[in-house]
Amino acid sequence: MQPSRRLFIQKSLLAIPAVGSLAACGGGGGTSTASTGSAGAVAATPGGATPASTSPVSTTPASTTPYVVPVGQDLSVGLKQVGMNPVPYSKLAKPAKGQTVTDPDFGLKITRITDCVADFKNLCVAPAYPTAMAWNCDETRFILYVPGSTAQTGGQQGWAMYDGTTYAFIKFLDINPGDVEQFYWDHQDPATLRYIDNHSSGSTNLADLTAINVETGAKTIIHSFLPNGLPPGCPSGVTGVRCGYPFALGVNSLGQRVWGLGAFGGPIGNVAGELGMWVFGFNEATGAFTIYDSTIPQPQARGSTPFPSVSGKFFIWNGAAATNLESTPTTQSGIFDATTGKLLRMVNFDTNEHCDTAMDANGNDLLVGSQFSRNTGGNGNVIVCNINTGQVFNYVGESSGWGYPVTGSLSGSTAWKNPSWVVTGMTGNIYGTGSNGQATPGSSGNSGPTANPCTILDQELMITNLTNGTTWRIAHHRSTGNYSNASQSNYWAQPNVTFSTSGTRILFNSDWGDGDPSNPTVNPNAAIDTYVLTLPSFG
């Protein structure tokens, strides 16, 4: 099985909408060149500095406190450590909505929380993406995405908010983020959600960093990038502003939110086949912009927009995507100072793959995710790079004994109260790794339906402690519609595993095609629902 690179998948599946319409991953537009600025922090222009409110009036969103590395719960408490041993892949019928079942092979509780067809006349309700902040700060609310592309006749679509305790649907949110995944909960106020609203008023394009009170619907404009609040040097005539990938949001030592953004449209065309963006950093609290040094040419592809580290000290640049999305990828990513915009170092980690930002227990900023294109021995499903030092660790991969990485691997570290953990979901081989308890790590697995299948990473969910590198395999997700060898693959059937704020609960989506793993059903049009996997450490 050949790995599918993140940007290639997203580029081919989704397209950017017109300003004012529902957002979706992807890019469009023509080609263009743009001017560049010198590195450094630049004060915001007056036109973008004055907050504005819409009716009903809401209070100003709560500011964050100085960042201290959270001392989170030990997520491994109560988990069975199976190491690299094969685990049986037993039958489990798809539960009814609201039903809790026990994973027969790992022992954890799984609750089905949606019925997409009955609830919304839609074939999908899923976490937006593993790196998107689904849960609010106190885990009383979370957001799932209902795609327009999977809606049945008369079906609903949008961002659906749920009760974090009962898992009941509450309402669709009146938001219009720059992309499906680009919404950000406040770290203190459980009712406040941030996003960038691109829309128009008459012939004027507007791009507002907006905070919405999800309970009342009240909106506050924090900063207007358009029409007059973009940094010096940005080409005139752009039509919108958005984040890049992986939708990360940093908070620096002063408690200030740091954003990695880009202006698009107008004179800025496609770059390497993706939506082109004139990229910059933004400090929400001070209104200061970060202009990157000449290492980063303007414009950039959407997928190579610099993004902040968890601490807010650094911006990370995906140099592989910036060069040419279709070329043989490099394994290098640039690390830039978040204040000055100057290049500090290149690190040996390819952010062109599914990855996220994280932080170990010692306060070191990390990159974590799968790597497929490193030198022999360096690939894996959980590869970690220390941004501060450039040191790379192979926790689940070739040099650590797990073999070449399982394909269809996604990672998320959105448990910001517990940032030294990552959750990983892997599709791999839908028929399993072996049978009758016999399997080898890193093998290509079964070639078709197999009696008594067993798995080593294929079809599994796992969590990894990023401080000591220990991994626990915790469940099978049973989704088969996004499979590397399938004749037709459904993007939304990939395992969008998403931590709760504490990391003690995990959202995942599945079409449940592996209800009987000895005879899987592969249907790219199967309904995809969302489930909650509850760790023993919860509650």
Secondary structure, 3 states (H helix, E strand, C coil): CCCCCHHHHHHHHCCCCCCCCCCCCCCCCCCCCCCCCCCEEECCCHHHCCCEECCCCCCCCCCCCCCCCCCCCCCCCCCCCCCCCCEECCCCCCCCCCCEEECCCCCCEEEECCCHHHHHCECECECCCCCCCCECCCCCEEEEEECCCCECCCCCCEEEEEECCCCCEEEECCCCCCCCCCCEECCCCCCEEEEEEEEEECCEEEEEEEEEECCCCCEEEEEEEECCCCCCCCCCCCCEEEECCCCCCEECCCCCEEEEEEEEECCECCECCECEEEEEEEECCCCCEEECCCCCCCCEEHHHCCEECCCCCEEEECHHHHHCCCCCCCCEEEEEECCCCCEEEEEECCCCCCEEEEECCCCCEEEEEEECCCCCCCCEEEEEEECCCCCEEEEEECCCCCCCCCCCEEEECCCCCCCCEEEEEECCCCCCCEECCECCCCCCCCCCCCCCEEECCCCEEEEEECCCCCEEEEEECCCCCCCCCCCCCCHHHCCCCEECCCCCEEEEEECCCCCCCCCCCCCCCCCEEEEEEECCCCC
